Amino acid sequence: MLEEVRITGLGVIEDAVLEFSSGFTVVTGETGAGKTMVVTGLGLMFGGRADPARIRPGADRATVEGRLRIEAGGPAARQVLDAGGELDDGGRTLILNRSVSAEGRSRAYAGGRGVTVSLLIGLADDLVAVHGQADQRQLLRADKQRQALDEYAGPGLSAVMGDYQRAYTRHREVRAELTELTTRARERAAEAEDLRRALDEIERVEPVAGEDTALLAEEERLGNADALHAAATTAHGALLGDPSDGSYQGSDAVTLLGIARQALDAVAAHDPDLGSMAGRLSEVTYLASDIAADVASYVESLDSDPARLAAVQERRAELTRLIRAYGGRVAMPGPAAQGEGAPGPAPGPAAWREDAPGPAPGPAGQPAAGDGALGTTPGLGARGAVPQAEAPPAVPDLASVLAWARQAEHRLAELSADDDRIGTLGDEEARLAETVRDLGGKLTSLRKDAAERFSAAVTAELTALAMPHAKITVAVIEQDEFGPHGADVVEIRLAAHPGAPSLPLAKGASGGELSRVMLAIEVVFAGADPVPTFVFDEVDAGVGGKAAVEIGRRLARLARRAQVIVVTHLPQVAAFADTHLVVEKASDGSVISSGITRLDDGGRVRELSRMLAGLEDSEFGRAHAGELLAAAGAERAQAQHQG
């Protein structure tokens, strides 16, 4: 239960402390005194939206701190301890704190430890149910009515809902992928055909890595064979002479080097420097002789072969067409470069646009220089696509063609596998659709069962709230399409009196009737999923007279098994309270700590008199207030005696 709450800087409240007790507590006060801010503060403390617009003008932040009595070792205690918080009084006292700054920054603490807002929301599920004025409007929405019925149905429906949502989510994923694959079937078929044609062309040519470089060198040699032969012959004669000319006066380099060496050798004994030079001349002579022999071999091997030259040129033309067609398409490696020979990313549909630049295939299906049907746009497949790290090489070569061929083979295998994938996905989609239908049917059945119980329970509560002839029905309407929560639309309907049509709450309930329906629903929820504390804000709006007395009586009965805190403007409701707090506005319009007063018997008479007649000292008002308090006290005493 809530024992104490301190609110600072929230709305009109500058600094206020509220001390609660077990049983039934009411909070009253003049309009604008800040009663609703009490409920707003409690909502903030338990994970509500942190709205900086609620901060008191002039304050830098709003803060709400609460002290709660909890069950030692219970779910709330475990959540706090697991989050690193501490509990007082042997694990039975919990301190919560929530603040929001004027800039909108929010901080939350549980047991002195900074925690997430989601933890506060989780604690609220176990500790308190806050019902504000906005909840009445929310319950008019179909999704909120479905949510309310699902909560009432309990863990049985919750378990089925979990299974349903997992199957529903997976079914949507499978169906989306299946649709994407089937709608792109024609595009994928065209892409696969282009890939096959390109790979067939490359396979027909059978390029070998490095072949383009070797052929270029061979073409240069064959095309200039005469010039090479003449140059090599001249060089050989200069190095070693030509014996065929019949001259014995050698002027070739080797002969001259030999003469120079012999001259130095003859006098080397007289000067070591000349001996060293003679040795070096000997080395040069041997080197020149070796070069001359190599040149002679080169001349012997050199052959002018026009047929071979034509074959080389034709082969180079084939390789050049491949390089022009496919050399610029290879996708550049990303941050993690692929290993040698590993399949690269697959070329995607963008690489096959007919308007893409590149060489066009000729009549025989071979690409010709110019613009091409296959294009040169490098890209990847729709699945697993990775953007290029940089532009393709400025001058593509045969290696890039071979790399692209590996990528194309990988992509073609992927496209071929899509057909198998479509079949697999089709089977899975059918199976999941059946699962969704089965689980959706179970949800509908569970909701209809819960709807009957819920309708009967709320109708019984309305009888106790001065609506004896009203009847609540909950319609579960099945739709054709399944959604995230099944195929049902839930609609709470009210027939206010016999013969009245059963209409949706938004159309069939007045303000006062809607307040009592909401209270009846909360009471029914309390029985289905009890929490230690209930907080109601203006649950009696639009109600007066006998209906107000019945609301007070019903809240008092609810307070026998839970702490009930109610912000009210009705004296008939306040009279049934065990504890009465009044919020008084200070002269400057703020609410300070001294403005929260716990009333004694005399104070309650004066406050109820004010609420009844608008005058605290009205003789008739005080008499009526005393009568209300006496009647309510007698009923409480009788209830305690019966209990």
FIPALO-680890 format. One line per field, with one value per residue (C-alpha): x, z, y; residue number from 1; residue in one letter. Coordinates in pm, whole numbers, always signed. Each point is the difference from the previous one (the first is absolute). Layout:
<rs>
X [X, ...]
Z [Z, ...]
Y [Y, ...]
num [NUM, ...]
residuo [a, ...]
</rs>
This chain:
<rs>
X [+0, +96, +107, +124, +47, +187, -61, +208, -15, -291, -283, -132, +174, +316, +66, -257, +17, -288, -15, -228, -139, -151, -365, -189, +168, -162, +168, -222, +48, -113, +14, +353, +155, +205, -198, +51, +372, +11, -112, +230, +291, -80, -18, +341, +150, -117, +143, -248, +102, +240, -160, +214, -310, -127, +293, -95, +92, +331, +106, +292, -147, -296, +62, -222, +127, -200, +37, -179, -61, +59, +15, +347, +129, -294, +17, +52, +276, +177, -13, +157, +270, +83, +47, +247, -238, -33, -305, -53, -170, +96, -86, -352, +52, +77, +91, -77, +106, -72, +98, -32, +198, -126, +201, -195, +270, -139, +167, -136, +119, -114, +153, +259, +119, -40, -237, -182, -354, -102, +87, -238, -272, +70, -27, -332, -144, +58, -66, -259, -279, -37, -326, -2, -260, +161, -59, -375, +60, +253, -245, -227, +257, -39, +365, -16, -317, +170, +300, -223, -176, +331, +133, -315, +30, +324, +314, -176, -71, +335, +186, -199, +55, +375, -7, -232, +215, +314, -174, -162, +330, +181, -286, +23, +377, -31, -283, +191, +308, -211, -181, +329, +143, -307, -63, +361, -13, +14, +278, +198, -50, +131, +294, +81, -19, +239, +238, -5, +66, +292, +149, -40, +194, +279, +11, +23, +300, +162, +217, +297, +124, +290, -61, -72, +337, +191, -176, +71, +372, -7, -180, +257, +282, -158, -108, +354, +196, +209, +106, +78, +208, +201, +65, +105, +233, +167, +46, +152, +249, +102, +56, +170, +54, -117, +236, -168, +152, +352, +168, +265, +49, -260, -164, -285, -46, +113, +323, +79, -69, +236, +279, -44, +16, +313, +176, -67, +89, +346, +93, -225, +298, +140, -319, -275, -253, +42, -40, -336, -111, +103, -217, -300, +59, -2, -341, -136, +134, -175, -328, +17, +60, -307, -218, +123, -95, -347, -54, +106, -256, -267, +77, -27, -338, -152, -232, -233, -326, -294, -241, +86, -25, -353, -101, +131, -179, -326, +30, +71, -307, -216, +143, -39, -370, -41, +186, -212, -320, +62, +324, -169, -278, +187, -109, +285, +66, -144, +173, +64, +170, -83, +266, +153, -249, -286, -332, -64, -331, -250, -76, -352, -282, +149, +289, -235, -187, -8, +57, +314, +327, +227, +63, -303, -19, +29, -228, +169, -43, +355, +54, +126, +180, -240, -313, -127, -319, +160, +141, +304, -171, +159, -253, -121, -312, -302, +89, +331, +84, +304, +80, +331, +285, +145, -30, +112, +358, +53, +149, -172, +206, -54, +28, -310, -189, +86, -98, -333, -61, +38, -249, -240, +16, -78, -295, -131, +9, -190, -264, -37, -41, -284, -231, +61, -34, -340, -122, +131, -150, -332, -21, +98, -247, -286, +96, +28, -330, -168, +167, -114, -357, +2, +147, -222, -300, +117, +32, -354, -133, +183, -121, -360, +19, +161, -254, -289, +164, +109, -347, -170, +251, -18, -381, -11, +223, -221, -293, +190, +72, -362, -38, -209, -155, +313, +160, +351, +79, +335, -19, +288, -28, +213, +160, +117, +359, +235, +196, +267, -256, -219, -302, -238, -147, -120, -283, -138, -369, -242, -376, -77, -354, -239, -110, +296, +217, +340, +233, +375, +117, +79, -364, -197, +145, -38, +288, -128, -77, +344, +162, -188, +75, +368, -12, -184, +265, +280, -167, -36, +366, +88, -160, +166, +351, +26, +263, +65, -99, -265, +7, -307, -22, -352, -149, -327, -9, -353, -156, -208, -270, -64, +247, +275, -85, +17, +341, +129, -141, +159, +338, -17, -64, +297, +213, -58, +250, +220, +116, -228, +93, -265, +7, -362, -227, -302, -71, -200, +319, +227, -228, +89, +376, +210, +250, -78, +270, -79, +216, -11, +132, +235, -48, +255, -181, +251, -42, +259, +50, -224, -277, -50, -207, -120, -342, -136, -371, -74, +207, -185, -332, +119, +145, -314, -209, +207, -39, -378, -92, +313, +18, +207, -206, -346, -222, -202, +311, +169, -310, -20, +372, -35, -290, +203, +298, -217, -175, +326, +163, -284, +31, +375, -43, -263, +220, +295, -219, -125, +351]
Z [+0, -44, +329, -101, -317, -34, -310, -88, -297, -174, -137, +272, +267, +130, +280, +144, +215, +9, +269, -89, +211, -79, -95, -176, -38, -172, -121, -33, -46, -194, -378, -114, +335, -153, +78, -348, +23, +278, -246, -267, +244, +82, -370, -53, +289, -155, -346, -157, -277, +119, -135, +67, -61, +340, +186, +225, -151, +145, +106, -170, +50, +135, +247, +148, +278, +162, +285, -46, +220, -202, +51, +104, -263, -230, -374, +53, +254, -233, -289, +209, +148, -345, -121, +284, +220, +376, +221, +353, +304, -75, -368, +57, -79, -348, -93, -357, -155, -341, -127, -327, -88, -183, -302, +2, +148, +230, +280, +198, +319, +186, +335, -48, -330, -341, -206, -330, -34, -118, +346, +159, -241, +95, +369, -64, -142, +338, +234, -126, -251, -84, -166, -122, -178, -338, +46, -50, -343, -85, +84, -273, -255, -145, +51, +368, +44, -159, +226, +307, -89, -67, +339, +167, -181, +186, -62, -213, -275, +55, -76, -318, -99, +29, -228, -242, -27, -64, -276, -141, -12, -168, -247, -104, -47, -210, -208, -67, -117, -210, -162, -76, -163, -207, -121, -116, -180, -351, +94, +162, -307, -230, +229, +10, -383, -42, +249, -181, -337, +139, +178, -313, -199, +258, +15, -379, -7, +296, +120, +223, +270, -130, -359, -120, +124, -156, -335, -11, +42, -266, -248, +51, -68, -309, -149, +21, -82, -284, +202, +298, -218, -151, +335, +165, -293, +14, +374, -33, -264, +218, +296, -164, -367, -306, -113, -340, -104, -21, +197, +254, +136, +271, +101, +197, +366, +132, -205, +104, +363, -30, -143, +282, +263, -150, -5, +368, +96, -155, +248, +292, +198, +15, +135, +197, -117, -359, +113, +159, -318, -206, +219, -48, -378, +11, +166, -258, -279, +135, +45, -357, -130, +190, -133, -351, +37, +129, -291, -243, +154, -20, -372, -61, +182, -160, -281, -205, +3, -158, +74, +371, +5, -146, +255, +288, -126, -38, +353, +140, -177, +169, +341, -62, -76, +329, +192, -156, +69, +352, +138, +141, +181, +283, +336, +206, +330, +315, +337, +28, -328, -144, -36, -329, -204, +244, -160, +16, +46, -267, -275, +38, -228, -49, -187, -271, -102, -372, +43, +208, -163, -139, -311, -173, -108, -373, -220, +109, +364, +38, +136, -240, +90, +76, +214, +134, +94, +306, +123, +214, +316, +289, +256, +226, +32, +189, +285, +177, -197, +116, -142, -182, +204, -297, -377, -225, -137, -264, -240, +41, -82, -43, +375, +56, -261, +185, +332, -141, -139, +350, +132, -284, +73, +365, -92, -253, +266, +231, -264, -71, +370, +14, -173, +275, +253, -141, +44, +356, +91, -157, +220, +310, -81, -31, +326, +185, -144, +140, +337, +6, -79, +271, +267, -108, +41, +351, +84, -122, +207, +314, -51, -39, +318, +185, -150, +158, +342, -34, -107, +290, +256, -117, -22, +359, +110, -176, +200, +314, -153, -32, -353, +83, -344, -205, -190, -137, -292, -164, -370, -158, -374, -228, -300, -328, +42, +282, +175, +271, +267, -193, -220, +262, +63, +359, +78, +349, -25, +254, +21, +267, +74, -113, -357, -80, -290, +82, -126, +6, +311, -202, -112, +275, +322, +150, +196, +332, -141, -157, +335, +171, -284, +36, +375, -48, -250, +241, +282, -224, -94, +369, +53, -305, +51, +341, +82, +345, -90, -221, -88, -154, -128, -31, -59, +119, -266, -116, +289, +290, +247, +69, -267, +181, +326, -177, -147, +345, +144, -278, +41, +373, -70, -241, +275, +223, -205, -150, +61, -188, -66, -164, -116, +21, +2, +145, +374, -26, -109, +248, +289, -42, +28, +286, -54, -140, -142, -118, -239, +69, -234, +157, -53, -283, -183, +86, +214, +273, +262, +253, -264, +30, +308, +151, +137, +339, +57, +35, -304, -204, +96, -111, -327, -87, +84, -244, -264, +60, +39, -100, +358, +276, +281, -147, +275, -242, -186, +320, +102, -335, +12, +346, -120, -298, +219, +256, -263, -170, +334, +94, -327, +44, +350, -114, -284, +234, +240, -284, -135]
Y [+0, +363, +154, +343, +206, +328, +214, +307, +234, -174, +214, +229, -207, +160, -248, -240, -313, -246, -268, -290, -281, -334, -22, +277, +343, +297, +318, +306, +372, +302, -6, +82, -83, -280, -316, -145, +76, -259, -268, +144, -24, -361, -81, +164, -195, -326, +61, +242, +238, +270, +318, +311, +215, -126, +157, +289, +339, +115, -350, -175, -346, -195, -283, -269, -225, -276, -245, -331, -299, -316, -372, -115, -236, +74, +76, +375, -60, -239, +247, +274, -224, -140, +359, +69, +197, -28, -57, +123, -151, -358, +21, +137, +371, +133, +357, +111, +329, +153, +342, +188, +312, +305, -124, -327, -226, -264, -196, -292, -167, -309, -86, +275, -145, +162, -215, +9, +128, -347, -134, +252, -112, -362, +88, +173, -322, -167, +292, +249, +62, +370, +98, +361, +209, -73, -373, +46, +149, -270, -278, +130, -120, -347, -94, +93, -203, -300, +52, +22, -325, -174, +108, -128, -335, -60, -207, -262, +250, +169, -325, -59, +364, -45, -305, +178, +312, -201, -197, +316, +191, -289, -45, +366, -30, -317, +140, +323, -190, -237, +291, +174, -312, -83, +354, +22, -338, +153, +236, -283, -223, +274, +59, -372, -26, +292, -154, -335, +165, +197, -302, -213, +260, +11, -379, -22, +233, -183, +289, -78, +233, +212, -107, +354, +126, -291, +36, +371, -68, -274, +223, +272, -249, -158, +330, +138, -317, +151, +300, -218, -240, +286, +161, -325, -90, +339, -30, -347, +122, +290, -226, -300, +82, -190, -288, -7, +333, -162, +278, -99, +347, -21, +325, -154, +77, -337, +9, +355, -82, -298, +218, +249, -274, -157, +337, +55, -356, +46, +274, -87, -130, +352, +169, -168, +263, -112, -362, +88, +174, -300, -223, +225, +3, -379, +3, +245, -219, -308, +198, +136, -353, -130, +280, -67, -367, +93, +240, -273, -238, +272, +51, -374, -20, +309, -97, +215, -201, +192, -287, +3, +380, -18, -263, +211, +309, -193, -140, +345, +136, -267, +82, +373, -48, -187, +270, +275, -189, -130, +143, +309, -190, -165, +138, +134, -181, +149, +45, -374, -91, -337, -266, -102, -194, +57, +86, +369, +179, -85, +250, +126, +107, +345, -161, -126, +312, +48, +370, -50, +104, -269, -209, -143, -363, -47, -206, -322, +88, +129, +348, +262, +317, +280, -5, -331, -176, -150, +330, +59, +111, -192, -111, -269, -213, +118, -235, +42, +315, +196, +344, +33, +138, +190, +35, -290, +11, +268, -259, -340, -307, -371, -58, +218, -205, -322, +157, +112, -349, -143, +254, -75, -374, +72, +221, -252, -271, +233, +70, -370, -65, +256, -244, -253, +281, +96, -356, -19, +338, -95, -310, +198, +278, -250, -167, +332, +124, -310, +56, +363, -107, -267, +225, +289, -230, -88, +369, +60, -289, +114, +357, -108, -204, +291, +242, -191, -1, +363, +115, -176, +130, +363, -13, -125, +286, +253, -128, +98, +342, +111, -137, -308, -34, +65, -283, -22, -227, -56, -82, -190, +62, -216, +170, -149, +115, -95, +271, +16, -90, -242, +50, +141, +342, +33, +239, +69, +89, +144, -30, +261, -129, -273, +53, +226, -114, -139, +274, +52, +187, +312, +19, -170, +148, +345, +155, -128, -343, -22, +83, -282, -243, +83, -55, -328, -113, +92, -189, -305, +31, +19, -338, -155, +138, +167, +262, +150, +359, +160, +371, +167, +356, +143, -344, +153, +274, +75, -189, +127, -92, -366, -112, +190, -177, -336, +86, +91, -322, -210, +167, -69, -369, -8, +155, -301, -202, +274, +355, +240, +365, +216, +362, +108, +301, -184, +14, -325, -180, +182, -98, -368, +60, -127, +286, +344, +228, +351, +201, +374, +268, +254, +372, +8, -277, -271, -307, -38, -268, +172, -1, -377, -71, -324, +76, -103, -55, +372, +84, -262, +155, +343, -133, -200, +305, +204, -270, -15, +365, +190, +134, -160, +152, -47, -143, -206, -106, -115, -190, -174, -75, -150, -213, -128, -84, -178, -210, -89, -78, -230, -187, -37, -130, -249, -115, -50, -197, -222, -39]
num [1, 2, 3, 4, 5, 6, 7, 8, 9, 10, 11, 12, 13, 14, 15, 16, 17, 18, 19, 20, 21, 22, 23, 24, 25, 26, 27, 28, 29, 30, 31, 32, 33, 34, 35, 36, 37, 38, 39, 40, 41, 42, 43, 44, 45, 46, 47, 48, 49, 50, 51, 52, 53, 54, 55, 56, 57, 58, 59, 60, 61, 62, 63, 64, 65, 66, 67, 68, 69, 70, 71, 72, 73, 74, 75, 76, 77, 78, 79, 80, 81, 82, 83, 84, 85, 86, 87, 88, 89, 90, 91, 92, 93, 94, 95, 96, 97, 98, 99, 100, 101, 102, 103, 104, 105, 106, 107, 108, 109, 110, 111, 112, 113, 114, 115, 116, 117, 118, 119, 120, 121, 122, 123, 124, 125, 126, 127, 128, 129, 130, 131, 132, 133, 134, 135, 136, 137, 138, 139, 140, 141, 142, 143, 144, 145, 146, 147, 148, 149, 150, 151, 152, 153, 154, 155, 156, 157, 158, 159, 160, 161, 162, 163, 164, 165, 166, 167, 168, 169, 170, 171, 172, 173, 174, 175, 176, 177, 178, 179, 180, 181, 182, 183, 184, 185, 186, 187, 188, 189, 190, 191, 192, 193, 194, 195, 196, 197, 198, 199, 200, 201, 202, 203, 204, 205, 206, 207, 208, 209, 210, 211, 212, 213, 214, 215, 216, 217, 218, 219, 220, 221, 222, 223, 224, 225, 226, 227, 228, 229, 230, 231, 232, 233, 234, 235, 236, 237, 238, 239, 240, 241, 242, 243, 244, 245, 246, 247, 248, 249, 250, 251, 252, 253, 254, 255, 256, 257, 258, 259, 260, 261, 262, 263, 264, 265, 266, 267, 268, 269, 270, 271, 272, 273, 274, 275, 276, 277, 278, 279, 280, 281, 282, 283, 284, 285, 286, 287, 288, 289, 290, 291, 292, 293, 294, 295, 296, 297, 298, 299, 300, 301, 302, 303, 304, 305, 306, 307, 308, 309, 310, 311, 312, 313, 314, 315, 316, 317, 318, 319, 320, 321, 322, 323, 324, 325, 326, 327, 328, 329, 330, 331, 332, 333, 334, 335, 336, 337, 338, 339, 340, 341, 342, 343, 344, 345, 346, 347, 348, 349, 350, 351, 352, 353, 354, 355, 356, 357, 358, 359, 360, 361, 362, 363, 364, 365, 366, 367, 368, 369, 370, 371, 372, 373, 374, 375, 376, 377, 378, 379, 380, 381, 382, 383, 384, 385, 386, 387, 388, 389, 390, 391, 392, 393, 394, 395, 396, 397, 398, 399, 400, 401, 402, 403, 404, 405, 406, 407, 408, 409, 410, 411, 412, 413, 414, 415, 416, 417, 418, 419, 420, 421, 422, 423, 424, 425, 426, 427, 428, 429, 430, 431, 432, 433, 434, 435, 436, 437, 438, 439, 440, 441, 442, 443, 444, 445, 446, 447, 448, 449, 450, 451, 452, 453, 454, 455, 456, 457, 458, 459, 460, 461, 462, 463, 464, 465, 466, 467, 468, 469, 470, 471, 472, 473, 474, 475, 476, 477, 478, 479, 480, 481, 482, 483, 484, 485, 486, 487, 488, 489, 490, 491, 492, 493, 494, 495, 496, 497, 498, 499, 500, 501, 502, 503, 504, 505, 506, 507, 508, 509, 510, 511, 512, 513, 514, 515, 516, 517, 518, 519, 520, 521, 522, 523, 524, 525, 526, 527, 528, 529, 530, 531, 532, 533, 534, 535, 536, 537, 538, 539, 540, 541, 542, 543, 544, 545, 546, 547, 548, 549, 550, 551, 552, 553, 554, 555, 556, 557, 558, 559, 560, 561, 562, 563, 564, 565, 566, 567, 568, 569, 570, 571, 572, 573, 574, 575, 576, 577, 578, 579, 580, 581, 582, 583, 584, 585, 586, 587, 588, 589, 590, 591, 592, 593, 594, 595, 596, 597, 598, 599, 600, 601, 602, 603, 604, 605, 606, 607, 608, 609, 610, 611, 612, 613, 614, 615, 616, 617, 618, 619, 620, 621, 622, 623, 624, 625, 626, 627, 628, 629, 630, 631, 632, 633, 634, 635, 636, 637, 638, 639, 640, 641, 642, 643]
residuo [m, l, e, e, v, r, i, t, g, l, g, v, i, e, d, a, v, l, e, f, s, s, g, f, t, v, v, t, g, e, t, g, a, g, k, t, m, v, v, t, g, l, g, l, m, f, g, g, r, a, d, p, a, r, i, r, p, g, a, d, r, a, t, v, e, g, r, l, r, i, e, a, g, g, p, a, a, r, q, v, l, d, a, g, g, e, l, d, d, g, g, r, t, l, i, l, n, r, s, v, s, a, e, g, r, s, r, a, y, a, g, g, r, g, v, t, v, s, l, l, i, g, l, a, d, d, l, v, a, v, h, g, q, a, d, q, r, q, l, l, r, a, d, k, q, r, q, a, l, d, e, y, a, g, p, g, l, s, a, v, m, g, d, y, q, r, a, y, t, r, h, r, e, v, r, a, e, l, t, e, l, t, t, r, a, r, e, r, a, a, e, a, e, d, l, r, r, a, l, d, e, i, e, r, v, e, p, v, a, g, e, d, t, a, l, l, a, e, e, e, r, l, g, n, a, d, a, l, h, a, a, a, t, t, a, h, g, a, l, l, g, d, p, s, d, g, s, y, q, g, s, d, a, v, t, l, l, g, i, a, r, q, a, l, d, a, v, a, a, h, d, p, d, l, g, s, m, a, g, r, l, s, e, v, t, y, l, a, s, d, i, a, a, d, v, a, s, y, v, e, s, l, d, s, d, p, a, r, l, a, a, v, q, e, r, r, a, e, l, t, r, l, i, r, a, y, g, g, r, v, a, m, p, g, p, a, a, q, g, e, g, a, p, g, p, a, p, g, p, a, a, w, r, e, d, a, p, g, p, a, p, g, p, a, g, q, p, a, a, g, d, g, a, l, g, t, t, p, g, l, g, a, r, g, a, v, p, q, a, e, a, p, p, a, v, p, d, l, a, s, v, l, a, w, a, r, q, a, e, h, r, l, a, e, l, s, a, d, d, d, r, i, g, t, l, g, d, e, e, a, r, l, a, e, t, v, r, d, l, g, g, k, l, t, s, l, r, k, d, a, a, e, r, f, s, a, a, v, t, a, e, l, t, a, l, a, m, p, h, a, k, i, t, v, a, v, i, e, q, d, e, f, g, p, h, g, a, d, v, v, e, i, r, l, a, a, h, p, g, a, p, s, l, p, l, a, k, g, a, s, g, g, e, l, s, r, v, m, l, a, i, e, v, v, f, a, g, a, d, p, v, p, t, f, v, f, d, e, v, d, a, g, v, g, g, k, a, a, v, e, i, g, r, r, l, a, r, l, a, r, r, a, q, v, i, v, v, t, h, l, p, q, v, a, a, f, a, d, t, h, l, v, v, e, k, a, s, d, g, s, v, i, s, s, g, i, t, r, l, d, d, g, g, r, v, r, e, l, s, r, m, l, a, g, l, e, d, s, e, f, g, r, a, h, a, g, e, l, l, a, a, a, g, a, e, r, a, q, a, q, h, q, g]
</rs>
